[in-house]
Amino acid sequence: MRGAWGSIKRTAKAPPRGEGSILPGVWTPEEQAAIEKAIQAKVPELRSCPFCGKRAGYTLADGFVFLSTRRQPDAVVGAGQSLPSIALICRKCGQTTLLNAVVLGLHSLLPGSRTEQSKRLGREIP
């Protein structure tokens, strides 16, 4: 994706799903294209890095970042909801910007979605 931020690149060449991946949800080329399209649709004029001010471009981290939300600080870990996010990392300084995947319209890429389950099973789920 090209814009004021420069291009967005993957963090590394993704191994086949399930083979040597640290993150279970590395993006396929189709998923990365969908993410780039969603970002471009919401923010067509991306700006330079808010931390270093450079336009060195961003790297798209493989996998979602899940920020947990809880009403109480001492609540049981995993007992709350989470905000699924896409992480863009500045190639100059490492500043990480999180974009909410739901707001971007990437519901079908989220773990547990019918589309994601269908891909894993190799068939459509009624």
N, CA, C and O of each residue as an XYZ file, in Angstrom:
504
protein
N       0.850     -1.161      0.000
C       0.000      0.000      0.000
C       0.896      1.223      0.000
O       1.854      1.299      0.769
N       0.590      2.172     -0.853
C       1.353      3.413     -0.906
C       0.501      4.550     -0.400
O      -0.700      4.605     -0.663
N       1.113      5.444      0.316
C       0.420      6.619      0.825
C       1.453      7.512      1.453
O       2.650      7.350      1.211
N       1.010      8.447      2.253
C       1.939      9.354      2.908
C       2.852      8.615      3.878
O       3.950      9.084      4.179
N       2.405      7.468      4.364
C       3.239      6.675      5.268
C       4.237      5.827      4.498
O       5.123      5.227      5.106
N       4.122      5.761      3.209
C       4.960      4.856      2.438
C       4.269      3.516      2.338
O       3.071      3.401      2.593
N       5.020      2.517      1.973
C       4.406      1.207      1.803
C       4.308      0.466      3.131
O       5.051      0.738      4.074
N       3.374     -0.473      3.178
C       3.248     -1.358      4.329
C       3.775     -2.712      3.890
O       3.338     -3.258      2.878
N       4.711     -3.251      4.650
C       5.288     -4.550      4.322
C       5.029     -5.524      5.448
O       4.799     -5.125      6.589
N       5.067     -6.811      5.118
C       4.917     -7.848      6.137
C       6.193     -7.915      6.963
O       7.262     -7.510      6.507
N       6.069     -8.438      8.202
C       7.238     -8.516      9.069
C       8.249     -9.524      8.547
O       9.453     -9.324      8.711
N       7.808    -10.561      7.947
C       8.703    -11.590      7.424
C       7.901    -12.480      6.490
O       6.671    -12.443      6.490
N       8.596    -13.273      5.700
C       7.901    -14.231      4.856
C       7.236    -15.250      5.764
O       7.894    -15.879      6.593
N       5.956    -15.408      5.608
C       5.198    -16.284      6.495
C       5.396    -17.748      6.130
O       5.294    -18.105      4.956
N       5.679    -18.611      7.116
C       5.724    -20.035      6.849
C       4.305    -20.536      6.660
O       3.361    -19.850      7.052
N       4.122    -21.725      6.064
C       2.768    -22.262      5.944
C       2.118    -22.322      7.319
O       2.786    -22.571      8.322
N       0.807    -22.091      7.355
C       0.097    -22.090      8.631
C       0.391    -23.358      9.411
O       0.328    -24.469      8.885
N       0.715    -23.157     10.690
C       0.960    -24.286     11.571
C       2.374    -24.821     11.522
O       2.700    -25.724     12.293
N       3.229    -24.309     10.653
C       4.587    -24.822     10.526
C       5.595    -23.772     10.976
O       5.937    -22.868     10.213
N       6.069    -23.887     12.208
C       7.133    -23.026     12.687
C       6.749    -21.586     12.927
O       7.626    -20.731     13.051
N       5.472    -21.296     12.994
C       5.037    -19.936     13.213
C       4.936    -19.644     14.701
O       4.342    -20.420     15.450
N       5.515    -18.528     15.133
C       5.376    -18.106     16.520
C       3.958    -17.610     16.744
O       3.339    -17.935     17.757
N       3.437    -16.823     15.805
C       2.073    -16.333     15.890
C       1.170    -17.266     15.093
O       1.472    -17.571     13.940
N       0.063    -17.726     15.687
C      -0.789    -18.682     14.981
C      -1.529    -18.093     13.795
O      -1.992    -18.850     12.942
N      -1.661    -16.789     13.702
C      -2.469    -16.202     12.639
C      -1.685    -15.381     11.645
O      -2.082    -14.249     11.367
N      -0.589    -15.885     11.089
C       0.164    -15.098     10.112
C      -0.705    -14.849      8.891
O      -1.487    -15.707      8.482
N      -0.559    -13.675      8.324
C      -1.418    -13.272      7.214
C      -1.050    -13.984      5.923
O       0.128    -14.119      5.593
N      -2.050    -14.432      5.203
C      -1.848    -14.915      3.844
C      -1.764    -13.675      2.951
O      -2.124    -12.583      3.390
N      -1.301    -13.818      1.717
C      -1.283    -12.648      0.823
C      -2.681    -12.047      0.637
O      -2.813    -10.828      0.525
N      -3.720    -12.878      0.602
C      -5.083    -12.392      0.451
C      -5.530    -11.599      1.684
O      -6.177    -10.558      1.567
N      -5.174    -12.109      2.862
C      -5.532    -11.407      4.096
C      -4.799    -10.070      4.186
O      -5.385     -9.062      4.580
N      -3.526    -10.063      3.823
C      -2.771     -8.811      3.856
C      -3.377     -7.800      2.888
O      -3.478     -6.616      3.210
N      -3.775     -8.255      1.720
C      -4.398     -7.351      0.753
C      -5.702     -6.776      1.308
O      -5.996     -5.597      1.110
N      -6.483     -7.608      2.005
C      -7.738     -7.142      2.604
C      -7.469     -6.108      3.695
O      -8.197     -5.122      3.812
N      -6.429     -6.331      4.488
C      -6.058     -5.389      5.546
C      -5.617     -4.061      4.938
O      -6.055     -3.001      5.384
N      -4.761     -4.110      3.931
C      -4.289     -2.894      3.271
C      -5.446     -2.126      2.651
O      -5.501     -0.900      2.750
N      -6.374     -2.837      2.012
C      -7.542     -2.204      1.396
C      -8.405     -1.541      2.466
O      -8.896     -0.431      2.261
N      -8.594     -2.210      3.606
C      -9.411     -1.654      4.692
C      -8.774     -0.390      5.267
O      -9.469      0.589      5.539
N      -7.459     -0.413      5.450
C      -6.764      0.774      5.968
C      -6.878      1.920      4.975
O      -7.169      3.052      5.362
N      -6.654      1.635      3.707
C      -6.731      2.668      2.663
C      -8.135      3.260      2.585
O      -8.283      4.459      2.349
N      -9.173      2.436      2.779
C     -10.557      2.925      2.719
C     -10.869      3.863      3.879
O     -11.579      4.853      3.701
N     -10.346      3.564      5.060
C     -10.625      4.382      6.247
C      -9.710      5.596      6.362
O     -10.130      6.662      6.813
N      -8.451      5.424      5.948
C      -7.465      6.505      6.094
C      -6.689      6.632      4.775
O      -5.552      6.170      4.673
N      -7.313      7.264      3.764
C      -6.643      7.336      2.457
C      -5.366      8.167      2.458
O      -4.481      7.921      1.638
N      -5.243      9.142      3.352
C      -4.051      9.982      3.427
C      -3.323      9.724      4.743
O      -3.383     10.542      5.661
N      -2.646      8.605      4.832
C      -1.902      8.279      6.041
C      -0.783      9.284      6.253
O      -0.151      9.734      5.298
N      -0.546      9.631      7.499
C       0.469     10.634      7.828
C       1.785      9.986      8.224
O       1.891      8.765      8.339
N       2.773     10.825      8.427
C       4.079     10.329      8.877
C       3.965      9.801     10.301
O       2.944     10.002     10.958
N       4.985      9.140     10.773
C       5.005      8.537     12.105
C       4.762      9.622     13.168
O       5.415     10.665     13.143
N       3.827      9.380     14.101
C       3.563     10.385     15.137
C       4.696     10.522     16.152
O       4.722     11.495     16.906
N       5.621      9.583     16.189
C       6.708      9.633     17.166
C       7.960     10.295     16.589
O       8.455     11.278     17.141
N       8.476      9.753     15.468
C       9.716     10.300     14.910
C       9.474     11.313     13.786
O      10.392     12.035     13.397
N       8.255     11.368     13.268
C       7.926     12.332     12.225
C       8.413     11.953     10.835
O       8.232     12.724      9.892
N       9.019     10.796     10.688
C       9.555     10.372      9.386
C       8.492      9.659      8.570
O       7.471      9.217      9.096
N       8.748      9.559      7.297
C       7.877      8.829      6.376
C       8.624      7.618      5.835
O       8.739      7.436      4.623
N       9.121      6.804      6.734
C       9.922      5.647      6.351
C       9.063      4.440      5.985
O       9.595      3.417      5.555
N       7.767      4.543      6.147
C       6.877      3.427      5.870
C       6.650      2.594      7.118
O       7.300      2.782      8.146
N       5.726      1.683      6.999
C       5.342      0.844      8.124
C       5.417     -0.627      7.757
O       5.279     -1.004      6.593
N       5.637     -1.442      8.764
C       5.601     -2.891      8.615
C       4.329     -3.384      9.275
O       4.021     -2.993     10.401
N       3.594     -4.234      8.592
C       2.389     -4.841      9.129
C       2.796     -6.073      9.928
O       3.349     -7.021      9.371
N       2.523     -6.065     11.234
C       2.865     -7.214     12.069
C       1.955     -8.383     11.719
O       0.766     -8.195     11.459
N       2.511     -9.583     11.712
C       1.721    -10.780     11.435
C       0.901    -11.146     12.656
O       1.451    -11.362     13.736
N      -0.392    -11.216     12.494
C      -1.285    -11.599     13.575
C      -1.928    -10.399     14.229
O      -1.460     -9.270     14.086
N      -3.008    -10.655     14.948
C      -3.718     -9.619     15.685
C      -3.028     -9.332     17.003
O      -2.319    -10.181     17.543
N      -3.239     -8.139     17.514
C      -2.884     -7.778     18.883
C      -4.225     -7.685     19.602
O      -5.112     -6.947     19.173
N      -4.377     -8.431     20.696
C      -5.624     -8.400     21.457
C      -5.384     -7.658     22.763
O      -4.680     -8.145     23.646
N      -5.982     -6.467     22.876
C      -5.904     -5.683     24.097
C      -7.079     -6.095     24.971
O      -8.233     -5.965     24.563
N      -6.797     -6.585     26.159
C      -7.891     -7.027     27.021
C      -8.515     -5.840     27.737
O      -7.839     -4.869     28.078
N      -9.811     -5.939     27.956
C     -10.544     -4.911     28.681
C     -11.248     -5.567     29.865
O     -11.834     -6.642     29.743
N     -11.177     -4.892     31.019
C     -11.816     -5.397     32.242
C     -12.345     -4.219     33.031
O     -11.807     -3.114     32.955
N     -13.401     -4.460     33.791
C     -13.967     -3.398     34.634
C     -13.139     -3.185     35.887
O     -13.062     -2.068     36.397
N     -12.525     -4.234     36.383
C     -11.752     -4.157     37.618
C     -10.305     -4.564     37.345
O     -10.076     -5.523     36.607
N      -9.321     -3.864     37.919
C      -7.914     -4.206     37.665
C      -7.524     -5.579     38.199
O      -6.562     -6.175     37.714
N      -8.255     -6.091     39.189
C      -7.905     -7.388     39.763
C      -8.752     -8.525     39.187
O      -8.749     -9.630     39.730
N      -9.475     -8.267     38.096
C     -10.309     -9.293     37.482
C      -9.438    -10.413     36.939
O      -8.264    -10.207     36.632
N     -10.017    -11.590     36.824
C      -9.317    -12.771     36.325
C      -8.856    -12.530     34.892
O      -9.627    -12.051     34.060
N      -7.601    -12.860     34.606
C      -7.060    -12.698     33.263
C      -7.860    -13.578     32.303
O      -8.117    -14.748     32.586
N      -8.242    -13.009     31.182
C      -9.015    -13.737     30.191
C     -10.509    -13.682     30.439
O     -11.279    -14.226     29.647
N     -10.945    -13.037     31.524
C     -12.356    -13.003     31.862
C     -13.088    -11.840     31.202
O     -14.316    -11.783     31.265
N     -12.385    -10.929     30.584
C     -13.020     -9.768     29.968
C     -13.116     -9.908     28.470
O     -12.965    -10.995     27.911
N     -13.367     -8.803     27.844
C     -13.407     -8.756     26.390
C     -12.055     -8.274     25.885
O     -11.180     -7.901     26.666
N     -11.902     -8.288     24.573
C     -10.655     -7.770     24.016
C     -10.946     -6.929     22.790
O     -11.996     -7.049     22.158
N      -9.997     -6.082     22.476
C     -10.068     -5.240     21.293
C      -9.087     -5.795     20.267
O      -7.880     -5.593     20.405
N      -9.577     -6.489     19.241
C      -8.659     -7.017     18.227
C      -8.104     -5.881     17.381
O      -8.854     -5.069     16.838
N      -6.793     -5.836     17.278
C      -6.140     -4.726     16.585
C      -5.121     -5.212     15.574
O      -4.570     -6.307     15.685
N      -4.887     -4.362     14.586
C      -3.850     -4.570     13.581
C      -2.693     -3.661     13.983
O      -2.910     -2.489     14.292
N      -1.469     -4.183     13.983
C      -0.303     -3.391     14.390
C       0.518     -2.975     13.173
O       0.906     -3.802     12.348
N       0.771     -1.667     13.086
C       1.681     -1.111     12.086
C       2.894     -0.583     12.821
O       2.759      0.176     13.782
N       4.089     -0.980     12.376
C       5.326     -0.630     13.063
C       6.161      0.275     12.164
O       6.465     -0.084     11.026
N       6.531      1.445     12.673
C       7.360      2.387     11.913
C       8.719      1.746     11.639
O       9.362      1.236     12.556
N       9.152      1.771     10.394
C      10.442      1.171     10.035
C      11.632      1.999     10.492
O      12.759      1.502     10.486
N      11.414      3.236     10.883
C      12.510      4.090     11.347
C      12.739      3.958     12.850
O      13.862      3.707     13.287
N      11.664      4.129     13.654
C      11.844      4.178     15.110
C      11.178      3.037     15.869
O      11.449      2.848     17.055
N      10.316      2.277     15.210
C       9.655      1.170     15.888
C       8.346      1.521     16.563
O       7.704      0.649     17.149
N       7.932      2.784     16.494
C       6.640      3.175     17.060
C       5.573      2.244     16.507
O       5.499      2.031     15.297
N       4.746      1.686     17.387
C       3.703      0.763     16.974
C       2.347      1.453     17.091
O       1.977      1.957     18.151
N       1.624      1.463     15.990
C       0.300      2.048     15.928
C      -0.702      0.912     15.817
O      -0.555      0.034     14.967
N      -1.726      0.921     16.675
C      -2.752     -0.114     16.656
C      -4.029      0.435     16.038
O      -4.493      1.514     16.407
N      -4.594     -0.312     15.098
C      -5.854      0.045     14.458
C      -6.867     -1.040     14.785
O      -6.575     -2.225     14.621
N      -8.048     -0.656     15.242
C      -9.060     -1.622     15.636
C      -9.574     -2.381     14.411
O     -10.053     -1.774     13.453
N      -9.471     -3.706     14.449
C      -9.853     -4.549     13.317
C     -11.350     -4.503     13.042
O     -11.766     -4.607     11.889
N     -12.161     -4.349     14.075
C     -13.613     -4.293     13.887
C     -13.991     -2.999     13.170
O     -14.804     -3.021     12.246
N     -13.413     -1.880     13.582
C     -13.684     -0.602     12.933
C     -13.222     -0.642     11.477
O     -13.849     -0.033     10.610
N     -12.141     -1.348     11.207
C     -11.650     -1.490      9.833
C     -12.532     -2.413      8.994
O     -12.379     -2.472      7.775
N     -13.460     -3.136      9.640
C     -14.350     -4.038      8.903
C     -13.738     -5.394      8.603
O     -14.125     -6.052      7.637
N     -12.789     -5.814      9.420
C     -12.085     -7.083      9.177
C     -12.651     -8.237     10.013
O     -11.909     -9.115     10.454
N     -13.961     -8.227     10.223
C     -14.615     -9.259     11.033
C     -14.287    -10.674     10.543
O     -14.083    -11.583     11.347
N     -14.240    -10.847      9.237
C     -14.042    -12.197      8.689
C     -12.655    -12.770      8.982
O     -12.460    -13.982      8.892
N     -11.694    -11.920      9.329
C     -10.345    -12.402      9.640
C     -10.173    -12.770     11.109
O      -9.185    -13.404     11.481
N     -11.131    -12.374     11.942
C     -11.003    -12.622     13.380
C     -11.148    -14.104     13.697
O     -11.983    -14.788     13.104
N     -10.340    -14.606     14.629
C     -10.483    -16.002     15.048
C     -11.902    -16.240     15.561
O     -12.461    -15.416     16.283
N     -12.469    -17.373     15.178
C     -13.808    -17.709     15.628
C     -14.910    -17.242     14.695
O     -16.071    -17.605     14.888
N     -14.573    -16.437     13.677
C     -15.608    -16.009     12.739
C     -15.978    -17.189     11.855
O     -15.171    -18.098     11.666
N     -17.179    -17.183     11.318
C     -17.619    -18.283     10.443
C     -16.687    -18.421      9.233
O     -16.378    -19.533      8.804
N     -16.245    -17.290      8.692
C     -15.347    -17.337      7.539
C     -14.033    -18.004      7.911
O     -13.533    -18.845      7.164
N     -13.466    -17.638      9.064
C     -12.203    -18.229      9.521
C     -12.378    -19.723      9.778
O     -11.515    -20.516      9.400
N     -13.475    -20.118     10.411
C     -13.732    -21.531     10.672
C     -13.880    -22.303      9.370
O     -13.384    -23.424      9.250
N     -14.557    -21.713      8.399
C     -14.743    -22.359      7.094
C     -13.408    -22.609      6.416
O     -13.194    -23.670      5.830
N     -12.497    -21.622      6.494
C     -11.176    -21.789      5.870
C     -10.429    -22.951      6.512
O      -9.804    -23.751      5.816
N     -10.493    -23.047      7.843
C      -9.775    -24.112      8.536
C     -10.330    -25.478      8.200
O      -9.576    -26.439      8.049
N     -11.669    -25.573      8.081
C     -12.314    -26.845      7.813
C     -12.339    -27.183      6.321
O     -12.547    -28.336      5.944
N     -12.130    -26.188      5.490
C     -12.155    -26.413      4.045
C     -13.556    -26.536      3.488
O     -13.750    -27.038      2.381
N     -14.546    -26.073      4.263
C     -15.943    -26.109      3.789
C     -16.711    -24.979      4.448
O     -16.280    -24.409      5.450
N     -17.878    -24.663      3.854
C     -18.719    -23.607      4.406
C     -19.458    -24.109      5.643
O     -19.905    -25.255      5.685
N     -19.584    -23.251      6.643
C     -20.314    -23.582      7.867
C     -21.701    -22.966      7.752
O     -21.827    -21.773      7.477
N     -22.754    -23.774      7.962
C     -24.118    -23.224      7.848
C     -24.410    -22.214      8.929
O     -25.508    -21.659      8.976
